[in-house]
Amino acid sequence: MKLILPAQDHFTATVIGLEPTDAELDQIEREMPVISAEVELLDAQIMTLDRLPNELDVRRIRRAGRKVLATRRELANQAGTGDAA
């Protein structure tokens, strides 16, 4: 049986040593409120994986979901107006 493998030298040579650019780091910094809100939503959802969500869990998930939508809207509005703040 013959194994078919990619040419590792060619593949890894293009990946090793690449760092994010300043523009990419700036974009990540602008998106941090959205990322944090999504992590909060995920935490609320994970807490209910092994049991039925109670009323407090449902409110926590709903609140976190609204926060994600609000932060995404704010980010989209900033991108639409050209604000870099």
SVG drawing of the C-alpha trace seen along z (x, -y; Angstrom):
<svg xmlns="http://www.w3.org/2000/svg" viewBox="-38 -58 49 60">
<polyline fill="none" stroke="black" stroke-width="0.4" points="0.0,0.0 1.4,-3.4 0.7,-6.4 -0.2,-9.6 1.2,-12.5 1.6,-16.2 5.1,-17.5 5.7,-18.6 8.7,-20.8 6.7,-22.9 3.6,-23.2 5.3,-24.0 7.8,-26.4 5.0,-28.8 3.3,-28.5 6.3,-28.7 7.4,-32.2 4.2,-34.0 3.0,-36.5 -0.2,-38.5 0.2,-41.9 -0.5,-45.1 -3.7,-45.5 -4.8,-42.0 -4.0,-42.8 -5.9,-46.0 -9.0,-44.2 -8.8,-41.7 -8.7,-44.5 -11.7,-46.1 -13.6,-42.8 -12.7,-42.0 -16.1,-43.2 -17.9,-40.8 -15.5,-38.0 -16.0,-38.6 -19.8,-38.6 -19.7,-35.4 -17.6,-33.7 -20.1,-34.9 -22.9,-33.3 -21.0,-30.1 -20.3,-29.9 -24.0,-30.3 -24.9,-27.6 -22.2,-25.2 -23.6,-25.5 -26.8,-23.9 -25.4,-21.0 -25.8,-18.4 -29.2,-19.5 -32.4,-21.2 -32.0,-25.0 -34.0,-26.6 -35.5,-30.1 -32.3,-31.8 -30.3,-29.9 -32.8,-30.9 -32.5,-34.5 -28.7,-34.4 -28.6,-32.8 -31.1,-35.3 -29.2,-38.3 -25.9,-37.0 -27.5,-36.5 -28.8,-40.1 -25.4,-41.3 -23.8,-39.5 -26.3,-41.1 -25.8,-44.5 -22.0,-44.4 -22.2,-43.1 -24.5,-45.9 -22.1,-48.5 -19.2,-47.0 -21.1,-47.1 -22.2,-50.7 -18.6,-51.7 -17.5,-50.0 -20.3,-51.7 -19.4,-55.2 -15.6,-54.6 -15.0,-55.2 -11.7,-53.7 -12.3,-54.2"/>
</svg>
